[in-house]
């Protein structure tokens, strides 16, 4: 268990804004310890981990994206403040007065998004949402030259949220950044490490993708690299168990087990694959939640649309406060999801895969 917690902590604390996933790629290389697994990359930078037995067996792809929401340095003002471009789907109000890490070629630089003090705001300003284009990051520079020469900040440098992993007054509630989708990456790593090729009726591929937050880009290239028969995408689920939410928005609850997405704005899963997941969970006595939401978008959608169409499903870990500096997951949900995913992989034999792919 300590190993799992340390892995989750390491991945959550790691910095890998979308398009700049190098640090996370290195962590995954270090944490994949199964000697049967070979690791390569595709042309966009997604990691391809594989246990390949033969050319005839079905190819099962587990996927999870390495990237997190972030920012990019757009330009530096003459006064030394950083103007930025958002990377991924931020709410403007979640950016205000937060701490950040600017990842320069010479090291990490800390900064904070500044905002006009309430003491000098008009009544109208106090009630408004401050648009991201009006925001800036204060890095303590004297001027533009100081920011460039002393701090080494350049346009195009990636910027990551600065928020640390910790337990939230509980043995099982974990607080941290980037659960979207480092929790899926951790699930992929631990599943791959637990597999024994002698017990597998298939070839297994783990795709740790890049640039999911800006258009599922890594999932597109890795799907075409692997050409899977089945895709099981590992993601965060949208928890709806806190004030301001209701079941019409999201149905998942933190601590109530892993989820299966039945609908989002990017995909509807293969129903035979859905039923296979439900039956497997029942046999293992694992509680399953279902998620039907109107928004969202995830890597399973890209896999589903590759080649002539790939049966795909999205298994989630319920998460509160997505796309912000701090999210909450339950360790018990992760443990149950790991048991489920391992058993799914170990039972996707040729007959089962053919049945799932058949529409007769």
BALOBA-1460 file (C-alpha; in Angstrom, 3 decimals):
// residues 360
<rec num="1" residu="x" x="0.000" y="0.000" z="0.000"/>
<rec num="2" residu="x" x="2.800" y="2.412" z="0.826"/>
<rec num="3" residu="x" x="4.178" y="1.826" z="-2.663"/>
<rec num="4" residu="x" x="0.847" y="2.806" z="-4.207"/>
<rec num="5" residu="x" x="0.618" y="5.967" z="-2.112"/>
<rec num="6" residu="x" x="4.183" y="6.941" z="-2.981"/>
<rec num="7" residu="x" x="3.444" y="6.435" z="-6.674"/>
<rec num="8" residu="x" x="0.307" y="8.586" z="-6.494"/>
<rec num="9" residu="x" x="2.229" y="11.275" z="-4.600"/>
<rec num="10" residu="x" x="5.100" y="11.245" z="-7.088"/>
<rec num="11" residu="x" x="2.802" y="11.532" z="-10.086"/>
<rec num="12" residu="x" x="0.565" y="14.189" z="-8.541"/>
<rec num="13" residu="x" x="3.520" y="16.365" z="-7.531"/>
<rec num="14" residu="x" x="5.186" y="15.969" z="-10.927"/>
<rec num="15" residu="x" x="4.972" y="18.825" z="-13.424"/>
<rec num="16" residu="x" x="3.778" y="17.999" z="-16.926"/>
<rec num="17" residu="x" x="1.525" y="20.586" z="-18.566"/>
<rec num="18" residu="x" x="-0.056" y="19.498" z="-21.813"/>
<rec num="19" residu="x" x="2.604" y="19.443" z="-24.511"/>
<rec num="20" residu="x" x="5.423" y="19.351" z="-21.930"/>
<rec num="21" residu="x" x="5.098" y="15.890" z="-20.379"/>
<rec num="22" residu="x" x="8.805" y="14.988" z="-20.188"/>
<rec num="23" residu="x" x="9.039" y="14.814" z="-16.392"/>
<rec num="24" residu="x" x="6.040" y="12.484" z="-16.185"/>
<rec num="25" residu="x" x="7.383" y="10.346" z="-19.012"/>
<rec num="26" residu="x" x="10.573" y="9.866" z="-16.988"/>
<rec num="27" residu="x" x="8.645" y="8.955" z="-13.831"/>
<rec num="28" residu="x" x="6.706" y="6.299" z="-15.733"/>
<rec num="29" residu="x" x="9.912" y="4.815" z="-17.157"/>
<rec num="30" residu="x" x="11.272" y="4.574" z="-13.600"/>
<rec num="31" residu="x" x="8.094" y="3.044" z="-12.164"/>
<rec num="32" residu="x" x="7.485" y="0.363" z="-14.803"/>
<rec num="33" residu="x" x="9.330" y="-2.522" z="-13.131"/>
<rec num="34" residu="x" x="7.820" y="-5.555" z="-14.873"/>
<rec num="35" residu="x" x="10.805" y="-7.068" z="-16.769"/>
<rec num="36" residu="x" x="8.488" y="-8.397" z="-19.481"/>
<rec num="37" residu="x" x="7.524" y="-4.882" z="-20.560"/>
<rec num="38" residu="x" x="9.297" y="-3.011" z="-23.335"/>
<rec num="39" residu="x" x="8.870" y="0.751" z="-23.625"/>
<rec num="40" residu="x" x="8.971" y="2.994" z="-26.670"/>
<rec num="41" residu="x" x="7.493" y="6.307" z="-27.764"/>
<rec num="42" residu="x" x="5.433" y="7.361" z="-30.730"/>
<rec num="43" residu="x" x="6.197" y="10.411" z="-32.834"/>
<rec num="44" residu="x" x="4.274" y="12.786" z="-30.573"/>
<rec num="45" residu="x" x="5.860" y="11.641" z="-27.317"/>
<rec num="46" residu="x" x="3.294" y="9.210" z="-25.937"/>
<rec num="47" residu="x" x="4.857" y="6.243" z="-24.141"/>
<rec num="48" residu="x" x="4.010" y="2.812" z="-25.552"/>
<rec num="49" residu="x" x="4.517" y="0.020" z="-23.007"/>
<rec num="50" residu="x" x="3.909" y="-3.522" z="-24.222"/>
<rec num="51" residu="x" x="3.796" y="-7.164" z="-23.257"/>
<rec num="52" residu="x" x="3.730" y="-8.807" z="-26.667"/>
<rec num="53" residu="x" x="3.416" y="-12.602" z="-26.750"/>
<rec num="54" residu="x" x="2.701" y="-13.275" z="-30.416"/>
<rec num="55" residu="x" x="1.267" y="-11.639" z="-33.513"/>
<rec num="56" residu="x" x="-2.004" y="-13.606" z="-33.510"/>
<rec num="57" residu="x" x="-3.407" y="-12.837" z="-30.048"/>
<rec num="58" residu="x" x="-5.768" y="-9.879" z="-29.526"/>
<rec num="59" residu="x" x="-4.223" y="-6.519" z="-28.685"/>
<rec num="60" residu="x" x="-5.614" y="-4.880" z="-25.564"/>
<rec num="61" residu="x" x="-4.716" y="-1.224" z="-25.051"/>
<rec num="62" residu="x" x="-4.862" y="0.420" z="-21.651"/>
<rec num="63" residu="x" x="-4.609" y="4.189" z="-21.993"/>
<rec num="64" residu="x" x="-4.183" y="7.146" z="-19.645"/>
<rec num="65" residu="x" x="-2.943" y="10.648" z="-20.344"/>
<rec num="66" residu="x" x="0.206" y="12.093" z="-18.791"/>
<rec num="67" residu="x" x="-0.577" y="15.764" z="-19.279"/>
<rec num="68" residu="x" x="-2.286" y="18.164" z="-16.910"/>
<rec num="69" residu="x" x="-3.830" y="21.583" z="-17.305"/>
<rec num="70" residu="x" x="-1.229" y="24.314" z="-17.408"/>
<rec num="71" residu="x" x="-0.198" y="27.651" z="-18.834"/>
<rec num="72" residu="x" x="2.491" y="28.922" z="-21.198"/>
<rec num="73" residu="x" x="4.477" y="32.147" z="-21.071"/>
<rec num="74" residu="x" x="3.042" y="34.414" z="-23.765"/>
<rec num="75" residu="x" x="5.233" y="37.441" z="-23.132"/>
<rec num="76" residu="x" x="6.905" y="39.424" z="-20.356"/>
<rec num="77" residu="x" x="5.785" y="42.987" z="-19.686"/>
<rec num="78" residu="x" x="8.322" y="45.778" z="-19.409"/>
<rec num="79" residu="x" x="7.674" y="45.759" z="-15.654"/>
<rec num="80" residu="x" x="8.602" y="42.058" z="-15.419"/>
<rec num="81" residu="x" x="5.160" y="40.457" z="-15.073"/>
<rec num="82" residu="x" x="4.286" y="37.285" z="-17.001"/>
<rec num="83" residu="x" x="1.331" y="37.216" z="-19.378"/>
<rec num="84" residu="x" x="0.237" y="33.711" z="-20.239"/>
<rec num="85" residu="x" x="-1.678" y="31.430" z="-22.591"/>
<rec num="86" residu="x" x="-3.872" y="28.767" z="-20.990"/>
<rec num="87" residu="x" x="-3.288" y="25.115" z="-21.915"/>
<rec num="88" residu="x" x="-6.536" y="23.185" z="-21.536"/>
<rec num="89" residu="x" x="-9.955" y="23.955" z="-20.101"/>
<rec num="90" residu="x" x="-9.456" y="26.314" z="-17.183"/>
<rec num="91" residu="x" x="-12.234" y="28.254" z="-15.520"/>
<rec num="92" residu="x" x="-11.006" y="31.844" z="-15.320"/>
<rec num="93" residu="x" x="-11.930" y="32.141" z="-11.640"/>
<rec num="94" residu="x" x="-9.817" y="29.084" z="-10.715"/>
<rec num="95" residu="x" x="-6.648" y="30.817" z="-11.969"/>
<rec num="96" residu="x" x="-6.852" y="33.861" z="-9.702"/>
<rec num="97" residu="x" x="-4.313" y="34.216" z="-6.836"/>
<rec num="98" residu="x" x="-2.801" y="30.750" z="-7.296"/>
<rec num="99" residu="x" x="0.822" y="29.609" z="-7.089"/>
<rec num="100" residu="x" x="2.639" y="28.354" z="-10.190"/>
<rec num="101" residu="x" x="5.887" y="26.800" z="-11.338"/>
<rec num="102" residu="x" x="7.456" y="28.215" z="-14.506"/>
<rec num="103" residu="x" x="9.591" y="25.461" z="-16.032"/>
<rec num="104" residu="x" x="12.580" y="27.239" z="-17.571"/>
<rec num="105" residu="x" x="15.588" y="25.561" z="-19.198"/>
<rec num="106" residu="x" x="17.675" y="26.483" z="-16.154"/>
<rec num="107" residu="x" x="15.193" y="25.343" z="-13.506"/>
<rec num="108" residu="x" x="11.839" y="25.979" z="-11.864"/>
<rec num="109" residu="x" x="10.740" y="29.519" z="-11.016"/>
<rec num="110" residu="x" x="7.890" y="30.181" z="-8.593"/>
<rec num="111" residu="x" x="5.172" y="32.707" z="-9.271"/>
<rec num="112" residu="x" x="1.684" y="33.756" z="-8.224"/>
<rec num="113" residu="x" x="-1.220" y="35.112" z="-10.239"/>
<rec num="114" residu="x" x="-1.795" y="38.634" z="-9.062"/>
<rec num="115" residu="x" x="-5.115" y="40.443" z="-8.689"/>
<rec num="116" residu="x" x="-6.078" y="43.980" z="-7.770"/>
<rec num="117" residu="x" x="-6.706" y="44.267" z="-4.031"/>
<rec num="118" residu="x" x="-10.344" y="44.443" z="-2.956"/>
<rec num="119" residu="x" x="-9.656" y="47.735" z="-1.124"/>
<rec num="120" residu="x" x="-9.498" y="49.703" z="-4.374"/>
<rec num="121" residu="x" x="-12.106" y="47.790" z="-6.411"/>
<rec num="122" residu="x" x="-15.366" y="49.358" z="-7.454"/>
<rec num="123" residu="x" x="-18.583" y="47.664" z="-6.367"/>
<rec num="124" residu="x" x="-18.984" y="46.260" z="-9.895"/>
<rec num="125" residu="x" x="-15.443" y="44.861" z="-9.929"/>
<rec num="126" residu="x" x="-16.002" y="43.067" z="-6.634"/>
<rec num="127" residu="x" x="-18.847" y="41.048" z="-8.172"/>
<rec num="128" residu="x" x="-17.260" y="40.173" z="-11.495"/>
<rec num="129" residu="x" x="-15.197" y="37.227" z="-12.688"/>
<rec num="130" residu="x" x="-11.776" y="38.400" z="-13.758"/>
<rec num="131" residu="x" x="-11.050" y="37.139" z="-17.291"/>
<rec num="132" residu="x" x="-7.791" y="35.255" z="-17.755"/>
<rec num="133" residu="x" x="-6.565" y="37.704" z="-20.383"/>
<rec num="134" residu="x" x="-6.461" y="40.398" z="-17.678"/>
<rec num="135" residu="x" x="-4.450" y="38.245" z="-15.282"/>
<rec num="136" residu="x" x="-0.677" y="37.988" z="-14.898"/>
<rec num="137" residu="x" x="1.935" y="36.076" z="-12.910"/>
<rec num="138" residu="x" x="4.186" y="37.913" z="-10.469"/>
<rec num="139" residu="x" x="7.633" y="36.280" z="-10.259"/>
<rec num="140" residu="x" x="9.285" y="38.992" z="-8.186"/>
<rec num="141" residu="x" x="11.231" y="40.388" z="-11.134"/>
<rec num="142" residu="x" x="12.384" y="44.017" z="-11.159"/>
<rec num="143" residu="x" x="11.652" y="44.364" z="-14.872"/>
<rec num="144" residu="x" x="11.602" y="42.424" z="-18.157"/>
<rec num="145" residu="x" x="15.390" y="42.206" z="-18.342"/>
<rec num="146" residu="x" x="15.557" y="40.825" z="-14.804"/>
<rec num="147" residu="x" x="12.900" y="38.195" z="-15.592"/>
<rec num="148" residu="x" x="14.766" y="37.119" z="-18.724"/>
<rec num="149" residu="x" x="18.370" y="37.276" z="-17.554"/>
<rec num="150" residu="x" x="18.286" y="36.513" z="-13.828"/>
<rec num="151" residu="x" x="15.300" y="34.176" z="-13.781"/>
<rec num="152" residu="x" x="15.767" y="32.773" z="-17.287"/>
<rec num="153" residu="x" x="12.105" y="33.050" z="-18.309"/>
<rec num="154" residu="x" x="11.361" y="32.955" z="-22.030"/>
<rec num="155" residu="x" x="8.174" y="33.009" z="-24.129"/>
<rec num="156" residu="x" x="6.950" y="29.467" z="-24.648"/>
<rec num="157" residu="x" x="8.080" y="28.193" z="-21.230"/>
<rec num="158" residu="x" x="5.454" y="25.865" z="-19.703"/>
<rec num="159" residu="x" x="3.772" y="26.750" z="-16.427"/>
<rec num="160" residu="x" x="2.418" y="24.143" z="-13.993"/>
<rec num="161" residu="x" x="0.164" y="24.506" z="-10.933"/>
<rec num="162" residu="x" x="2.110" y="24.535" z="-7.666"/>
<rec num="163" residu="x" x="0.138" y="22.353" z="-5.269"/>
<rec num="164" residu="x" x="1.403" y="19.498" z="-3.093"/>
<rec num="165" residu="x" x="0.013" y="16.040" z="-2.359"/>
<rec num="166" residu="x" x="-1.254" y="15.260" z="1.145"/>
<rec num="167" residu="x" x="-3.837" y="13.240" z="3.035"/>
<rec num="168" residu="x" x="-7.016" y="15.210" z="3.696"/>
<rec num="169" residu="x" x="-7.600" y="14.489" z="7.407"/>
<rec num="170" residu="x" x="-8.197" y="10.832" z="6.553"/>
<rec num="171" residu="x" x="-6.364" y="7.592" z="5.817"/>
<rec num="172" residu="x" x="-7.961" y="7.286" z="2.383"/>
<rec num="173" residu="x" x="-8.815" y="10.750" z="1.031"/>
<rec num="174" residu="x" x="-5.942" y="12.096" z="-1.068"/>
<rec num="175" residu="x" x="-5.616" y="15.790" z="-1.894"/>
<rec num="176" residu="x" x="-3.447" y="16.884" z="-4.794"/>
<rec num="177" residu="x" x="-3.185" y="18.409" z="-8.213"/>
<rec num="178" residu="x" x="-3.359" y="16.735" z="-11.629"/>
<rec num="179" residu="x" x="-5.437" y="13.697" z="-10.674"/>
<rec num="180" residu="x" x="-6.704" y="14.307" z="-14.202"/>
<rec num="181" residu="x" x="-5.107" y="12.053" z="-15.229"/>
<rec num="182" residu="x" x="-2.189" y="11.029" z="-13.034"/>
<rec num="183" residu="x" x="-4.552" y="8.721" z="-11.135"/>
<rec num="184" residu="x" x="-5.197" y="6.929" z="-14.449"/>
<rec num="185" residu="x" x="-1.452" y="6.791" z="-15.141"/>
<rec num="186" residu="x" x="-0.854" y="5.256" z="-11.694"/>
<rec num="187" residu="x" x="-3.593" y="2.717" z="-12.372"/>
<rec num="188" residu="x" x="-1.986" y="1.830" z="-15.701"/>
<rec num="189" residu="x" x="1.486" y="1.464" z="-14.142"/>
<rec num="190" residu="x" x="0.334" y="-0.777" z="-11.293"/>
<rec num="191" residu="x" x="-1.792" y="-2.912" z="-13.614"/>
<rec num="192" residu="x" x="1.073" y="-3.463" z="-16.054"/>
<rec num="193" residu="x" x="3.482" y="-4.286" z="-13.239"/>
<rec num="194" residu="x" x="1.073" y="-6.930" z="-11.906"/>
<rec num="195" residu="x" x="0.642" y="-8.846" z="-15.185"/>
<rec num="196" residu="x" x="2.292" y="-12.172" z="-15.987"/>
<rec num="197" residu="x" x="2.540" y="-12.959" z="-19.695"/>
<rec num="198" residu="x" x="2.095" y="-16.689" z="-18.976"/>
<rec num="199" residu="x" x="-1.420" y="-15.961" z="-17.690"/>
<rec num="200" residu="x" x="-2.382" y="-13.603" z="-20.500"/>
<rec num="201" residu="x" x="-4.555" y="-14.681" z="-23.451"/>
<rec num="202" residu="x" x="-3.581" y="-11.524" z="-25.323"/>
<rec num="203" residu="x" x="-0.974" y="-8.884" z="-26.032"/>
<rec num="204" residu="x" x="-1.199" y="-5.909" z="-23.667"/>
<rec num="205" residu="x" x="-0.216" y="-2.348" z="-24.505"/>
<rec num="206" residu="x" x="-0.107" y="0.582" z="-22.132"/>
<rec num="207" residu="x" x="-0.449" y="3.936" z="-23.843"/>
<rec num="208" residu="x" x="0.545" y="6.932" z="-21.693"/>
<rec num="209" residu="x" x="-0.609" y="9.724" z="-23.932"/>
<rec num="210" residu="x" x="0.315" y="13.372" z="-24.404"/>
<rec num="211" residu="x" x="-1.817" y="16.439" z="-25.115"/>
<rec num="212" residu="x" x="-5.184" y="14.987" z="-24.115"/>
<rec num="213" residu="x" x="-6.289" y="18.318" z="-22.675"/>
<rec num="214" residu="x" x="-5.998" y="20.081" z="-26.035"/>
<rec num="215" residu="x" x="-7.709" y="17.603" z="-28.339"/>
<rec num="216" residu="x" x="-6.875" y="13.964" z="-27.465"/>
<rec num="217" residu="x" x="-3.839" y="14.265" z="-29.709"/>
<rec num="218" residu="x" x="-1.633" y="11.584" z="-28.156"/>
<rec num="219" residu="x" x="-4.490" y="9.092" z="-28.124"/>
<rec num="220" residu="x" x="-4.881" y="9.524" z="-31.871"/>
<rec num="221" residu="x" x="-1.230" y="8.822" z="-32.689"/>
<rec num="222" residu="x" x="-0.814" y="5.991" z="-30.152"/>
<rec num="223" residu="x" x="-4.005" y="4.272" z="-31.314"/>
<rec num="224" residu="x" x="-2.660" y="4.214" z="-34.842"/>
<rec num="225" residu="x" x="0.730" y="3.038" z="-33.573"/>
<rec num="226" residu="x" x="-0.758" y="0.128" z="-31.603"/>
<rec num="227" residu="x" x="-3.868" y="-0.719" z="-33.687"/>
<rec num="228" residu="x" x="-5.672" y="-2.312" z="-30.690"/>
<rec num="229" residu="x" x="-8.632" y="-4.664" z="-30.741"/>
<rec num="230" residu="x" x="-9.988" y="-3.280" z="-27.453"/>
<rec num="231" residu="x" x="-9.311" y="-0.058" z="-25.572"/>
<rec num="232" residu="x" x="-9.811" y="0.388" z="-21.823"/>
<rec num="233" residu="x" x="-9.220" y="4.028" z="-21.024"/>
<rec num="234" residu="x" x="-8.350" y="4.916" z="-17.432"/>
<rec num="235" residu="x" x="-9.482" y="8.352" z="-16.327"/>
<rec num="236" residu="x" x="-10.885" y="10.500" z="-13.573"/>
<rec num="237" residu="x" x="-14.600" y="10.399" z="-12.982"/>
<rec num="238" residu="x" x="-16.710" y="13.474" z="-12.344"/>
<rec num="239" residu="x" x="-17.813" y="13.379" z="-8.704"/>
<rec num="240" residu="x" x="-21.121" y="15.030" z="-7.904"/>
<rec num="241" residu="x" x="-21.175" y="14.557" z="-4.132"/>
<rec num="242" residu="x" x="-20.625" y="18.097" z="-2.883"/>
<rec num="243" residu="x" x="-22.674" y="21.322" z="-2.565"/>
<rec num="244" residu="x" x="-23.766" y="22.862" z="-5.849"/>
<rec num="245" residu="x" x="-23.877" y="19.516" z="-7.667"/>
<rec num="246" residu="x" x="-26.824" y="17.206" z="-8.289"/>
<rec num="247" residu="x" x="-27.440" y="13.867" z="-10.085"/>
<rec num="248" residu="x" x="-28.529" y="15.617" z="-13.262"/>
<rec num="249" residu="x" x="-25.004" y="17.016" z="-13.534"/>
<rec num="250" residu="x" x="-22.944" y="14.053" z="-12.287"/>
<rec num="251" residu="x" x="-23.799" y="10.842" z="-10.476"/>
<rec num="252" residu="x" x="-20.490" y="9.607" z="-9.038"/>
<rec num="253" residu="x" x="-19.530" y="9.701" z="-5.372"/>
<rec num="254" residu="x" x="-16.009" y="9.617" z="-3.987"/>
<rec num="255" residu="x" x="-15.490" y="6.365" z="-2.076"/>
<rec num="256" residu="x" x="-18.327" y="4.436" z="-3.744"/>
<rec num="257" residu="x" x="-16.167" y="2.520" z="-6.220"/>
<rec num="258" residu="x" x="-14.830" y="3.019" z="-9.760"/>
<rec num="259" residu="x" x="-17.129" y="4.242" z="-12.502"/>
<rec num="260" residu="x" x="-18.033" y="3.330" z="-16.059"/>
<rec num="261" residu="x" x="-18.812" y="6.201" z="-18.415"/>
<rec num="262" residu="x" x="-22.011" y="5.497" z="-20.368"/>
<rec num="263" residu="x" x="-22.125" y="8.873" z="-22.105"/>
<rec num="264" residu="x" x="-20.086" y="12.024" z="-22.489"/>
<rec num="265" residu="x" x="-19.753" y="14.587" z="-25.249"/>
<rec num="266" residu="x" x="-17.079" y="12.543" z="-27.022"/>
<rec num="267" residu="x" x="-18.190" y="8.891" z="-26.900"/>
<rec num="268" residu="x" x="-20.741" y="6.216" z="-26.094"/>
<rec num="269" residu="x" x="-19.043" y="2.920" z="-25.136"/>
<rec num="270" residu="x" x="-19.461" y="-0.449" z="-26.802"/>
<rec num="271" residu="x" x="-22.362" y="-2.084" z="-24.923"/>
<rec num="272" residu="x" x="-20.894" y="-5.602" z="-25.012"/>
<rec num="273" residu="x" x="-17.709" y="-4.243" z="-23.501"/>
<rec num="274" residu="x" x="-19.811" y="-2.405" z="-20.915"/>
<rec num="275" residu="x" x="-21.594" y="-5.647" z="-19.989"/>
<rec num="276" residu="x" x="-18.267" y="-7.496" z="-19.792"/>
<rec num="277" residu="x" x="-17.007" y="-4.877" z="-17.315"/>
<rec num="278" residu="x" x="-20.197" y="-5.059" z="-15.235"/>
<rec num="279" residu="x" x="-20.152" y="-8.874" z="-15.106"/>
<rec num="280" residu="x" x="-16.472" y="-8.905" z="-14.135"/>
<rec num="281" residu="x" x="-17.089" y="-6.396" z="-11.340"/>
<rec num="282" residu="x" x="-20.019" y="-8.462" z="-10.032"/>
<rec num="283" residu="x" x="-17.906" y="-11.613" z="-9.993"/>
<rec num="284" residu="x" x="-15.263" y="-9.760" z="-7.970"/>
<rec num="285" residu="x" x="-17.841" y="-8.129" z="-5.685"/>
<rec num="286" residu="x" x="-16.582" y="-4.681" z="-6.727"/>
<rec num="287" residu="x" x="-19.157" y="-1.860" z="-6.529"/>
<rec num="288" residu="x" x="-19.528" y="0.005" z="-9.812"/>
<rec num="289" residu="x" x="-20.890" y="3.479" z="-10.435"/>
<rec num="290" residu="x" x="-22.230" y="4.746" z="-13.735"/>
<rec num="291" residu="x" x="-21.619" y="8.156" z="-15.238"/>
<rec num="292" residu="x" x="-23.868" y="9.893" z="-17.750"/>
<rec num="293" residu="x" x="-22.721" y="13.471" z="-18.320"/>
<rec num="294" residu="x" x="-23.272" y="15.982" z="-21.100"/>
<rec num="295" residu="x" x="-19.775" y="17.471" z="-21.242"/>
<rec num="296" residu="x" x="-16.293" y="15.942" z="-20.923"/>
<rec num="297" residu="x" x="-14.082" y="14.299" z="-23.526"/>
<rec num="298" residu="x" x="-11.411" y="11.616" z="-23.127"/>
<rec num="299" residu="x" x="-8.866" y="9.460" z="-24.923"/>
<rec num="300" residu="x" x="-11.238" y="6.522" z="-25.364"/>
<rec num="301" residu="x" x="-13.086" y="8.606" z="-27.950"/>
<rec num="302" residu="x" x="-9.984" y="8.908" z="-30.116"/>
<rec num="303" residu="x" x="-9.291" y="5.176" z="-29.884"/>
<rec num="304" residu="x" x="-12.910" y="4.385" z="-30.655"/>
<rec num="305" residu="x" x="-12.724" y="6.332" z="-33.933"/>
<rec num="306" residu="x" x="-9.385" y="4.935" z="-35.126"/>
<rec num="307" residu="x" x="-9.111" y="2.586" z="-38.113"/>
<rec num="308" residu="x" x="-12.500" y="0.944" z="-38.744"/>
<rec num="309" residu="x" x="-13.663" y="1.528" z="-35.166"/>
<rec num="310" residu="x" x="-12.365" y="0.072" z="-31.884"/>
<rec num="311" residu="x" x="-14.567" y="-1.090" z="-28.966"/>
<rec num="312" residu="x" x="-13.658" y="1.267" z="-26.139"/>
<rec num="313" residu="x" x="-14.753" y="2.054" z="-22.625"/>
<rec num="314" residu="x" x="-13.791" y="4.615" z="-20.012"/>
<rec num="315" residu="x" x="-13.221" y="3.478" z="-16.410"/>
<rec num="316" residu="x" x="-12.946" y="6.361" z="-13.954"/>
<rec num="317" residu="x" x="-11.801" y="7.148" z="-10.422"/>
<rec num="318" residu="x" x="-14.356" y="9.602" z="-8.954"/>
<rec num="319" residu="x" x="-12.669" y="12.959" z="-8.365"/>
<rec num="320" residu="x" x="-13.838" y="16.211" z="-6.788"/>
<rec num="321" residu="x" x="-12.874" y="19.668" z="-8.098"/>
<rec num="322" residu="x" x="-11.467" y="18.733" z="-11.506"/>
<rec num="323" residu="x" x="-9.464" y="21.244" z="-13.550"/>
<rec num="324" residu="x" x="-8.222" y="23.217" z="-10.589"/>
<rec num="325" residu="x" x="-5.167" y="23.317" z="-8.303"/>
<rec num="326" residu="x" x="-6.601" y="20.824" z="-5.797"/>
<rec num="327" residu="x" x="-8.629" y="17.655" z="-6.301"/>
<rec num="328" residu="x" x="-9.727" y="14.818" z="-4.016"/>
<rec num="329" residu="x" x="-9.778" y="11.072" z="-4.670"/>
<rec num="330" residu="x" x="-10.370" y="8.048" z="-2.439"/>
<rec num="331" residu="x" x="-7.605" y="5.448" z="-2.225"/>
<rec num="332" residu="x" x="-10.202" y="2.671" z="-1.894"/>
<rec num="333" residu="x" x="-11.667" y="3.560" z="-5.300"/>
<rec num="334" residu="x" x="-8.201" y="3.224" z="-6.804"/>
<rec num="335" residu="x" x="-7.596" y="-0.189" z="-5.202"/>
<rec num="336" residu="x" x="-10.934" y="-1.551" z="-6.456"/>
<rec num="337" residu="x" x="-10.342" y="-0.142" z="-9.931"/>
<rec num="338" residu="x" x="-6.930" y="-1.823" z="-10.071"/>
<rec num="339" residu="x" x="-8.462" y="-5.190" z="-9.212"/>
<rec num="340" residu="x" x="-11.149" y="-4.699" z="-11.854"/>
<rec num="341" residu="x" x="-8.815" y="-3.616" z="-14.654"/>
<rec num="342" residu="x" x="-6.352" y="-6.450" z="-14.010"/>
<rec num="343" residu="x" x="-9.152" y="-9.022" z="-14.236"/>
<rec num="344" residu="x" x="-10.590" y="-7.437" z="-17.369"/>
<rec num="345" residu="x" x="-7.232" y="-7.693" z="-19.103"/>
<rec num="346" residu="x" x="-6.619" y="-11.261" z="-17.988"/>
<rec num="347" residu="x" x="-9.988" y="-12.426" z="-19.329"/>
<rec num="348" residu="x" x="-10.091" y="-10.713" z="-22.731"/>
<rec num="349" residu="x" x="-9.276" y="-13.820" z="-24.740"/>
<rec num="350" residu="x" x="-9.756" y="-14.226" z="-28.479"/>
<rec num="351" residu="x" x="-13.318" y="-15.578" z="-28.203"/>
<rec num="352" residu="x" x="-14.416" y="-12.766" z="-25.877"/>
<rec num="353" residu="x" x="-12.808" y="-10.090" z="-28.033"/>
<rec num="354" residu="x" x="-14.446" y="-11.453" z="-31.185"/>
<rec num="355" residu="x" x="-17.814" y="-11.465" z="-29.451"/>
<rec num="356" residu="x" x="-17.399" y="-7.862" z="-28.269"/>
<rec num="357" residu="x" x="-16.402" y="-6.726" z="-31.752"/>
<rec num="358" residu="x" x="-19.278" y="-8.565" z="-33.456"/>
<rec num="359" residu="x" x="-22.550" y="-6.808" z="-34.281"/>
<rec num="360" residu="x" x="-24.361" y="-9.912" z="-35.582"/>
